[in-house]
């Protein structure tokens, strides 16, 4: 501490000589440097209270099987004390109003905080002293590392470093010197020498810190005295202006491509639209790379970034003077073209499709590239930035749906479609919130015996006027609005009490309720176990989960794990719409399945096209060969039912047997069928005939 005082004295003397100060200025300098050093130390100490106890608990939990628990307990107690004392010291310092002079009792409390922290790390070798030598050496690293860190943290205040290093070095050295292993005793002597050497290091660090604080003090005084120097002020202003320009550029530009980012693009578009007139239109292109996810998966994120950078460079080089390109995020780009109407913008878009369709060389390979573009123009398609972007995005959506790698212009028909879609989505959201999405039940029959063997839960929108809307009529709105998951949750929640009631009344042996997992509801959430969440309160033994190829293809391992867990709890799994996708055959061995349901498109033509009948025959033979059941959906006529029975598929569902029914009507239907079945079994003359189902 004497050396620090000498540095403070010299700092005060230099300042006094520079500005003509007297002894009072010397004392003020010493006081400023001392208080400033304390402030820096406490700033460095701020993270300590939030690290000490977690560190101690983590080490204790990891080593609890290798060392005595009693010593860990004392170590944790010391950590708690050190944390409490440190928090109290910082509270007293910062809540004291940051007066010019820190009270002596606050400084004493800060010193006590460093002492307790030093004691905590110094106890490390003692905690491990009953264990193997390797563990003792491991715990010896704690005080060694902490002493070096403390040397930096307490720079400028030797008194605080002494309060920290003395108990730490003393406790660590004592634990090592009293150990039975001669190597550790030698290490204890080395630890004592290391602590003394650190005092010399702290001397050097403190001197640098004091010099820095002294120079800061002198700079502040000199700046006040030299405020009239215009040259210096001009330089500072220029530096600030350059910094502001740099920050403004970073705030409005994309760091990867150098183009405007979303914020910068919107600001620029607002500026151009402010000057909008019939003679000065603004064209807008909304560009989206086709199948970029596949490119990113093939090249990796680094290669994907390189791909995006090359596309952005081509885009910027292909624009007319005055046009501006911006990256809205991911693989989406926007081009703003002042002075161009819809025709002029369309010409530029057509040229860009050709330019951006050239292959890209990235990560050592040639990667194909294509882009879809939607075109809109102001004022014809809106005068606000959000409106213009929405309309251009609608045209882009049409280009994607029409096959990609093309240009679509926004028109009145798209406007009506957009308005209708938004209205439908909003109406569907209200219907979900108001409980208008309910569960209907469509029976599934054993066509050979006439027995009801299951029922599928289907979503229906029951409007307030009593009109029932089929799921196919609002599926598009649910998909575009990201509402499929909510619809599924509502259907199951609505059906849950009915499932329990029917289970209590008694169901036929093997009866199952079929629930479809919508692709959009599961692609992003298989790892969150959506089945367990959706079926809370429902016996898995009553449920068959239908999954489609598109629902599991993105995260097949997680999907398979979820489905296997569901089967282990008694549930069944069915691969729905079999053979519609390109990899359904591979899924037969990669998914835990119980049955397969044939795509209804094949059922529709089974009696009119020999090829389709042959395909269905092959599917049934394959599925039965590997031990799975096969069911058919969409059976509409008796001829289709007979053809399927002849091919070996007796589990059937469709309007031939029954349409989807509300819960109460389905309950009556189920009880009636069960009663008919009991009568049929008991009666020597069965009354049930297949023809009656039509």
HELIX and SHEET records of a PDB file:
HELIX    1   1 UNK A    2  UNK A   19  1                                  18    
HELIX    2   2 UNK A   23  UNK A   45  1                                  23    
HELIX    3   3 UNK A   48  UNK A   50  5                                   3    
HELIX    4   4 UNK A   52  UNK A   63  1                                  12    
HELIX    5   5 UNK A   69  UNK A   94  1                                  26    
HELIX    6   6 UNK A  104  UNK A  122  1                                  19    
HELIX    7   7 UNK A  124  UNK A  127  1                                   4    
HELIX    8   8 UNK A  133  UNK A  153  1                                  21    
HELIX    9   9 UNK A  158  UNK A  177  1                                  20    
HELIX   10  10 UNK A  182  UNK A  225  1                                  44    
HELIX   11  11 UNK A  230  UNK A  252  1                                  23    
HELIX   12  12 UNK A  262  UNK A  274  1                                  13    
HELIX   13  13 UNK A  292  UNK A  317  1                                  26    
HELIX   14  14 UNK A  342  UNK A  356  1                                  15    
HELIX   15  15 UNK A  385  UNK A  401  1                                  17    
HELIX   16  16 UNK A  412  UNK A  433  1                                  22    
HELIX   17  17 UNK A  471  UNK A  480  1                                  10    
HELIX   18  18 UNK A  484  UNK A  505  1                                  22    
HELIX   19  19 UNK A  519  UNK A  522  1                                   4    
HELIX   20  20 UNK A  526  UNK A  528  5                                   3    
HELIX   21  21 UNK A  530  UNK A  534  1                                   5    
HELIX   22  22 UNK A  540  UNK A  542  5                                   3    
HELIX   23  23 UNK A  549  UNK A  552  1                                   4    
HELIX   24  24 UNK A  556  UNK A  568  1                                  13    
HELIX   25  25 UNK A  584  UNK A  590  1                                   7    
HELIX   26  26 UNK A  600  UNK A  604  1                                   5    
HELIX   27  27 UNK A  610  UNK A  625  1                                  16    
HELIX   28  28 UNK A  638  UNK A  647  1                                  10    
HELIX   29  29 UNK A  663  UNK A  682  1                                  20    
HELIX   30  30 UNK A  690  UNK A  693  5                                   4    
SHEET    1   A 5 UNK A 324  UNK A 329  0                                        
SHEET    2   A 5 UNK A 332  UNK A 338 -1                                        
SHEET    3   A 5 UNK A 282  UNK A 289 -1                                        
SHEET    4   A 5 UNK A 371  UNK A 378 -1                                        
SHEET    5   A 5 UNK A 407  UNK A 409  1                                        
SHEET    1   B 2 UNK A 360  UNK A 362  0                                        
SHEET    2   B 2 UNK A 365  UNK A 367 -1                                        
SHEET    1   C 9 UNK A 468  UNK A 470  0                                        
SHEET    2   C 9 UNK A 451  UNK A 462 -1                                        
SHEET    3   C 9 UNK A 437  UNK A 446 -1                                        
SHEET    4   C 9 UNK A 651  UNK A 653 -1                                        
SHEET    5   C 9 UNK A 629  UNK A 633  1                                        
SHEET    6   C 9 UNK A 595  UNK A 598  1                                        
SHEET    7   C 9 UNK A 572  UNK A 578  1                                        
SHEET    8   C 9 UNK A 543  UNK A 547  1                                        
SHEET    9   C 9 UNK A 512  UNK A 516  1                                        
END                                                                             
